[in-house]
Structures are given as C-alpha cells and as structure tokens.
Amino acid sequence: MTSRPAPTAVSVARPAAGAGPRPRSGRSRRPAWMGEPSKLGVGARGLVLGLGCLAVLVPFWAVLMTSIASPEEVNRAGGFVLWTNDPTLDSYRAVLSGGIVTRALLVSAGITVVGTALSLVSTIALAYALSRPGSLLHKPILLMTVFTLLFNPGIIPMYLTVKQLGLLDSYLALILPVLVNAFNVIVMRAFFQGIPGELRESAYIDGAGEMRILLRIVLPLSKAVVSVIGLFYAVAYWNAFFSAMLYLQSSEKWPLQLVLRTYVVNNTPIGSDQLSSNLENLPPQISVQMAILVISVLPILFIYPFIQKHFAKGLMVGAVKG
Amino acid sequence: MPTTGCGRRCKPASRAGPSACLHRWRPAMRSLRDRWRRDRVLLLLALPGVTALLLFHYLPLGGNIIAFQDFQPFLGIWHSPYVGLDNFEPMLTGDPVFLNALVNTLIITLIQVIFVFPLPICLALILNATISERLKRLTQSILYMPHFLSWVIVVALFQQMFGNGGMLNAWLRSADLSTFYVVGVPELFKLMITSQVIWKDTGWSTIIFLAALSRVDPAQMEAAVVDGASAARRLWHVTLPYIRPVIVLLLILRLGDSLSVGFEQIILQQAQVGAGASEVLDTYVYNHGIVGGDWGTAAAVGLIKGMVGVALVLGANRLAHALGEQGVYAK
C-alpha cells in the first residue's frame, strides 16, 4: 500500500474528468453577470470564424500540395491536387536550379534586406529626433512629415522624378522612393515618447550624448515597435510589384513579384530555357507555377509568427497614443 | 503657461505627469547658437529621413506642373511648352474613356464602403465575444495573414481557385457540370476584386476595432445587464459608442482614398477583362501617361484626383466635427 501514491491528494488537486464542469482556467473566464451564451449564437460565431479560417487556409494547402505532387497525380486531377501520396521536390529543384526564378529570388532577398535596414535606420533616426519637442526645427520637420500622409504626389510626377534622378532601371529606384514611411515614423515616435523621460535624464546626467542615449537606452526598450515596423518595411519591399514594373526595364533585374506576375498570373509558359534546369523532363507547368508561388509566400510565413506576438504591444500602443 | 525649469513653455506637470516636459533637466537655452549646439545631433539624425521625404514627396509635387504643359520627355519639364488648361479638356468635355474610368472608380468605392467596410466591425465583434483566449489568438493569426501577401500573390491564388484550370472548375468538371470561367468575365470583375479585398484585409482591419473594443468598461456592461438590457441593446448603447470614433475616423480616411481603388490589384487583372469593366482613374493615369505617352492629360487627371482626395478628407473631417466626433485630428 505504501508504494502507491496517495489517491486522495491527487483527486483533491485535480477533480476527475467526469465529475462536474472543470474549473475554468485563467485564459477563459466569463464575468458572472454575463450569463451563458445561447447555443445558436455560439454555433453561428464558430461557423463564421471556421469558414473564414478555411477560406484562408484552403488555397495555401492546395497550392502547396500541387507544388509537391507527382506529375501523374497532377495529370489525374487535371489541375489541383488536394492530397499527394507521392511527394516530390522536382518542381522546386527545377525552379531553384539557377534560372530566372532563382535570380529573381536573390534580387528580392537583396532588396528586402538592404531596403529594410536602410528604412529602419532612417525611420528610427527621424522618429527619435521628432520625439524631442522643443528641439531646433522640431515643429517644421514634424509638420512636413505628417503632411506627406495627406497626399501622394501621383504616378506621373513620381516616375518623372525617379527618371530625372537617374534611378531608372536601378535597384535604388525600388528603395529610395519608399525609404521613409511617415506613418511608421509617427508610430515609432509615439512609442519613443512613451519611454519615461527620467531614463534619458539620468543617462544625460551620467554624461551620455544623444547617440548613446538612443543606442543604449531607447532602442533596447523599443524592441517590440522596431520589430513590427521592421516587418512592415520588409513585407513592403518583398511585395513591391508596381514600382518594379514601373522603374525596372530589363527583365534580368526582375524581382520575384514580376516573375510571379508573368509566369503565374499571366500564365506565360515557363520552359527549361528560363529555368536552366537539368532535369530530364520538366515537372507539369502548374506544379512549377505553384512552386514559384510557394517560394514567394514562404519568407512571409516564416517571419510572421515571430513578429506577430509584438503586434498588440508594438503597434497598438503607438497607434492609440499617436 | 508656466515654465518648468527648462525655459520653454511646457505642459504643466500635473496634467501629463512629471515626464511631460522633456527639457526639464536641461539648462535654459535661448540663443539659436546654443540650440544648434544642443540639437545638432538630432538634426543630423533627422537628415536622411527628411531628405528622402523632400526628394520623393515634395519634389514630385512640383512635377505636377506638367499637367499644364504639353510635356515632351526629350525637352524635360523646363523646356516643354505651356498649354494652359488644354490637358483638362477630357475631364471637362466628358471624354467617354475618362468617364468610364470615373464611373468604374465610383462604383467600386461605393461597393467597398457598403459591403467591405462593415465586415471588419462584425468580425471584430465576433472575435471579441469569443471567450477562449487561445481560440481567439489562433483565429486572429490565421485571419491576419493574407494582409501580408502581395497583390500578385492574392491575384494568383484567386486565379488558381477560380480560373479556367482552377480548383472550382476542376471540381465542376469532375462532377460533370459545365465549367465556369469566373476570372475572365467582365461583368463579374467588380465582384471579383471586392472578394479579393475582403479575403486579403478583413482580418487585418479588425485589429483597430478590437483595440477599441478592449476599452469597453466592464462596469458599464454590468450595469446595463443589471438594468435588464438585452444583448442587442447592450451592443447598441454600450459597445457601439466605444468604437464609434474609430468607425468615423476610418470612414473619413476611406473617403479620402475613394478615388484610389486597388490600383495594383486591377492592373494585374486588366488584360483578362479589358478596360471597359476595369479601367479606374489610377489605371487611366498609368495607361495614358506611362504606357501611352500622353503625359499631360494623365498628370492632369492625377492632379485633380489628388486634390479631390485631400478635399474629401478635409470636408469629411469638418462634417465629423460638426456632428460632434473627433475625426482625424482634434478641432
């Protein structure tokens, strides 16, 4: 008997599954006054949310499955495959073996990394300068920044400016015009202003200059907002389609979005000469297309979960106060 | 206003807390030279951002001058001849191509305000009523995601679902029904782009309404229950007043954008349905200016579009103030 654990202690700590409703944990507490919701209401809400989630997930699933399905399965299904028993990475091999898609992937990655870094640095710097009311030229610079939210110069003048500055057909044309986004500056400025002034004060008294205060005090406290704004910039650079279409003329400079438009949206056939693939026979067109699609979605899916937890903290604090 | 030690006029400490005045701890500085010495690092920090904004927001604004020119690319802005208001003629005389673009734009705006705008509010209310925090997080993560995809990806996904070889038709074929090429039908184009907008952004747009809903005071809700208010009455009299300012704000902003409807999205799909159903003002500007070389007219249309947008925001804001709402900026 002594070898057994005392049953009473266990049952006190954790009531048996069948014995009455389990106590609600902290995550899902209903206020006492609220009353039980009607079954119909709960059902309807669940249905709406469930359908919404399915509408988001099903296309991805179909695209992913089709990209890894074997040619026979694709032929049998006459297009889309919802489940594959014979997954193959041939279409990815074909796409990533050094043709136009590989090059576009590298171009997109490069623009995203360089652009995000430059944008973040200049946004942080401007937001920090603007977080100090009363400094020299504070008001004019703030007004100048905010005004850009109200209007946009228009496609034609924008194109002519980029052309006049000699940026046509250069990757800089994809970065410099969107280097600083006023909305992001305002959000970040609001976050900086939420940091207690006493921190800066004591650092100043200890002899720290502006740069040191920014790098050692303000930035370490602003990881949430910096990562969210960084994500916004990165997504914008990765997704940039129109500016690339407008400013890049030669197709060997194309980023991924333009490749995607040409070979997936416009359904231009993509052959082995564009892919420079060394596979004997090319995977079905649709598998190749879906592989391109998956490749252009994947980076976003990768960073999304890491940054998502900061949405509430980083963005809402800034937006509500701003 | 009282000065708080820094020699500058600052908010009184009692109102916004002791840290309201960020200069409190600095010696009073009045002369420009002193301020320059103190703030030059800040100005240096602001420089890259300010330069970018000047170069790519304010400089192009001046480029709108070509709306009044017969712009010749090889002559440039400085040497192209001025033609007065000639470029505005298609707008004034009601050129059918321009009218078509205008009408399409307005119809799409109307559809989006009536059918797309309320959806995030409903979704936010549903999410807010979900008690299980874990379930709520999960659905939010899933529903926010399409916002981060590019329009090219969204359009590609829609075509793969509803296009000729798409999932819908594959399924119809397997069920021996007649196929239905949804993507290429001009009559369905507006429905198509509306559903794309809904798919992409409904989830994400809930974020701001959820933030407003989280500020609803539980004590007020409880009081309403004690007073015997039904769920519908609680929604109307307690919940809605909390999110009304946000609704008004977003409506105003939407109004300001009402002449810019899904440019990237439409240009991607224009080839399939033709200009008749899909030309909007932005695509008109692009097609006539950059593709067609009719720079002056395109710039004129773009200029009017931008001015109408600003006027709509300011006008709507005044209206909001008149109705006792806060609007985009406080009065």
Interface residues (C-beta under 8 A of the other chain):
Chain A: R27 S28 R29 R30 P31 W33 M34 G35 P37 G41 R45 V48 L49 G52 C53 A55 V56 L57 P59 F60 A62 V63 A77 G78 G79 F80 V121 S122 T123 A125 L126 Y128 A129 L130 R132 P133 G134 S135 L136 L137 I141 M144 T145 T148 L150 F151 N152 P153 G154 I155 I156 P157 M158 Y159 L160 T161 Q164 L165 L176 P177 V178 L179 V180 A182 V185 P196 G197 E198 R200 E201 Y204 I205 G209 E210 M211 L214 V235 W238 N239 A240 F241 F242 L246 Q257 L260 R261 V264 V265 N266 I286 Q289 M290 L293 S296 V297 I300 L301 Y304 P305 Q308 F311 L315 M316 A319 V320
Chain B: C6 R8 C10 P18 S19 C21 L22 H23 R24 W25 R26 L32 R35 W36 R38 D39 R40 V41 L42 L43 L45 A46 P48 G49 V50 A52 L53 L54 L55 F56 H57 Y58 L59 P60 L61 G62 G63 N64 I66 G76 I77 L123 I126 L127 A129 T130 I131 S132 E133 R134 T139 S141 I142 L143 Y144 M145 P146 F148 L149 S150 W151 V152 I153 V155 A156 L157 Q159 Q160 M161 G165 G166 M167 N169 A170 R173 S174 W199 T202 G203 I207 I208 A211 P218 M221 E222 V225 V226 G256 F263 E264 I267 L268 Q269 A271 D282 V285 Y286 G289 I290 W295 A298 A299 G302 L303 K305 G306 G309 V310 V313
